[in-house]
């Protein structure tokens, strides 16, 4: 198949992936391949891996020839919460168990001894959380879903045996669904749904000290979305059923990825990785309603998130020329302050433990990974339409005993 036809076919696959995207009870997604899951996301220097398009574009120069890869990660979150009310009572319940898939599709081609082309479709930002529709927390949120996909055409150049670099564009899609009760008794469910496309860019560089030690850095830019959405409210005691428009803006954060790889020998490699994400761009979630009659106006939700770090360590060991074992650990700092939390993204400091295995020959690679994430506790001020500031009624919430099960599978074909 000619390169042009392969790219067209790849674009069709990307389009088919978009409606399926979902993530765990978090915002940033790092599960871009089974091997990446197995190594805790510390996967910046993999040999011959087309998923380097996502983890480190400068490393697509490690692909010899041509490679196509597909990946799917199953993510299933669980957890409990307490909502403490001003009368001294509290509600205890669990989130509704649900699952999502984070797919990834990658293609890399070596153009000549110095230049490579790569393109990927994967999810950088996504989340889903769901609670009972008649619970007290439903006035804050009972369903929140952010589907996201990034398509990243990339060009990489190898200057010499030590230096390689890459630059790429990012076409970012987000689809947002939010459902909550505007009030209880009687319940007035609201539904807001919209989508947006925006552009960003990325750059990366690798430096190899010798055959055993390598460092790298990846930068991904901020992406600003302006979203027009449909708004509906049902069974309002005064206005009845309402349909209107919603508009909002949000800036997805920039990030810096820094990695180091050390090969102990031809069989064993360790990788260290740190990611700083500029969550301070998420200051408010403001939605302007119009055409709804009595519900028109600005609905403001202060967030004031803080910048955060993610640290990961991954190890891979070759049992033979065909079989490899992998393991990893990652720690994510929570960026959510007490006065900026909600039931849309109820995550604390996260710890992820993972293992995996890979089979490969000269034509193909098959990998599988298992992960378990301790999502961590989170306490935050409770806001809803009855108490927009969270100060009038003095309620607060606490999520706890939260965890996520992760299963990843990847298949790569080499040409």
C-alpha angles and dihedrals in degrees: 000000000000119000093247092054091047091054091049091050090048090053091054090052090051091053091050091051096057101081092049099057119120137148143199127271091293138076108233118061122209099166099104100143139004091253090051091051091049092052096045092251092302094126108121100124107040118153116240095350118144089201087073083091085076104031099040122349092198088065095062082090085076090069112097112208116336133333137181122193138184126190138179128190122196113211123188119178126198132179152137135234142193122211111199114206130205093250092064096258126111140199120230122193144132133252116258107265111243137148140216141193127231107198127192131194123187139179127184129179129185105224097186139326091296108029136061134181123207138171131186140182113203141135118263097166126029141128143167130193129169136183136177112293095226097046124112091248091059090087086065097040137318098177127024122169130172114183114191140174132178122203109199121187106193139189120200131188130196109212097184140321091299108037132056130159140181141195128191147167125240125214104194125196125189129182116191129197122179126177127178141142114262086204141349129232093056099027115225107192117200128198125199120181132168145137139215142187124211140166133242139155142221140202133192141181136190130197123191114204090190140322092300107037130057137162131196144178132203127191124195119189131231115267120207118207126196108193132194112197143178117248127200133175125187136208097001107177091228108024101030115206113001133196124185147127133284129198131189144156129218133173117216109217132255118240140201119209119195122184143176128195128195126185112206089189140324091297108041131054133172127198131195121199137182127184126191114197122194099226090159086091088072096080101138140005099214120176123186114208121203137169092030099106110218095017096057117126144068120317105198125192114181114214109165093182119186131230112269143197131224120198125193141174125194134183130193125187126187113223089185141334089289108032130061133176122209137188136176149175129203134185121200121194114222112241095192117109124209093255094044104051129108142163091268093076108011099172132137130185105328129213119190126194118190146170134183149164135219136201119199142169131169092282106039150011129211122188137175130188139186124203139179120198124199098208095196133220124292131191120194145161112268117233131179139147091285092053111020094172096043091228103091098067098023096224125156136182136217125196118199146158088040122158140158130216115216130193122176133186129181136181126192129188119201123207 
